[in-house]
Amino acid sequence: MTMTQLDNSGNSQEKLPQSLSAILEGLQSRLGKSTDIIYRFITLGPSSAVIVFIEGLADPQEMIQAIHEDSSLYQQFSQPQPESCLKLLQERTLSLGKVGEVSNYTEVERELLAGNSILIIDGAPKALSAGTEALKQRAVEDAGSQSVVRGPREGFTESLRENTALIRRRIQNPKLRIEERTLGEQTQTNVAVMYIEGNVDPGVLTQLRRRLDEAKLDSVLESNYIEEMIQDPQYSPFPTVYNTERPDSAASALLEGRITILVEGTPFVLIVPALFVQFFQSSEDYYQRSDFASLVRILRYFCFTVALLTPAFYIAITTFHQEMIPTTLLVSLIGQREGIPFPAFLEAFLMEITFEILREAGIRLPKSMGQSVSIVGTLVIGQAAVDAGLVSAAMVIVVSITAISNFALPAFNIGISVRILRFVMMGIGASFGLYGIVVALIILGLHLCSLESVGVPYMTSFAPWQWLSQKDSLIRLSRRNMKKYTGHN
């Protein structure tokens, strides 16, 4: 009778029998007769052995070559024992990066699916797992979603180990820690938590560990699966977890005392805690002169305001507060709106929806034609709508300025938040005018102050106010004027 043991989760782990035929029978019953699972039989002196691997995930050629080249070592044993062969292989013969013992079927399955090769010797109580991963990965390329004019051109890839190496190369600090765990009951996805011991807040780290431990996920195919599980349970359109494709941004976050979460199979790395000011900062801010970086950063805050409020202000003024418009401009707007069948709100709503459709279509279309379709579609539809008398020329200008301002934001997810809130502000402006917009802004400010990111106030540096952080929040002072580096890129 085969002995079993329980792992930490209470699952049964059946130990490997010592008979090679019994082991192979057990593996085939668990893994099925999949054609990509290869069994390579070899001879170790008088003992029979087999190397099991998954074709495409592992390449055991180096392992097989090392065994054949060291076959003379087995002549040292007049009566070779499988245990002795196993120890000899592990300590002297196999010079691969990772060689370990496995003693039950659960461990064998996990190692095989991770791209390792399993060496099983007839009569041995355990098997050997060797790191022979052969899965081809995408080369390190420029980060497509966070491009810069000046700065490194490297971006994360889908390989977890390559991503940790990209960060290690930038932070050669022995206090840099990596904690790995597996999430997803079916996918068994490797997740790495990186932080610098001594820089990180122990309370934030403890809370993050607890949230990851409590994350019961059936599968993890991208980092957003984890993002939704670790973010604070507050209903908000604003992101409370930052993500980046840039190793330099992740390294900067680690130096600031933040924590990065890397997930196998995606180039997007999560950073916590995330602050509101962080979404307006780019890694390029620290590769340019401080005066230019400060000007661009203030411009981003202005673009955020324009993208959020411009359509709502236009609707409110033209609907309720015409007296605020200069007479010459008012006459021009009235002339443009003559014959327009829709109120200002519906006019703006239709234009915004049309632009959102064009934006999504441009993303989904092939790269060779996506950009041209977006530009041509916007110009043709806008001009045709004005000529047909469906919208005014002023409304086309307002929507265009709003869209361009939205693209100026360095973080894509904060741009999504603005796109959602813009429609809410438009409805409030059409219903209550400027008074409603002011009240909505007050409520929005209170909401932002109530948010947290892994227990850290979302509006930190502004609320609560921190004088030291003002050196690198709304503006960036020169490095000579910053006694302590407090960047949030």
Secondary structure, DSSP 8 states (H G I E B T S, - for coil): ---EEE-TTS-EEEB--S-HHHHHHHHHHHH-S-TTEEEEEEEETTEEEEEEEEBTTB-THHHHHHHHHTGGGGGG-SS--HHHHHHHIIIII--SS-EEEE-BHHHHHHHHHTT-EEEEETT-SSEEEE--B----------SSS--SSS------S-HHHHHHHHHHH---TTEEEEEEEE-TTT-EEEEEEEETTTS-HHHHHHHHHHHHH---S--SSHHHHHHHHS-S---SS-SSEEES-HHHHHHHHHTT-EEEEETT-S-EEEES--GGGGG--GGGGTS-HHHHHHHHHHHHHHHHHHHHHHHHHHHHHHH-GGGS-HHHHHHHHHHHTT--S-HHHHHHHHHHHHHHHHHHHHHS-HHHHHHHHHHHHHHHHHHHHHTTSS-HHHHHHHHHHHHHHHT-S-HHHHHHHHHHHHHHHHHHHHHHHHHHHHHHHHHHHHHHH-EETTEETTTBBTTB-TGGGGBTTSB--GGG-SS-----
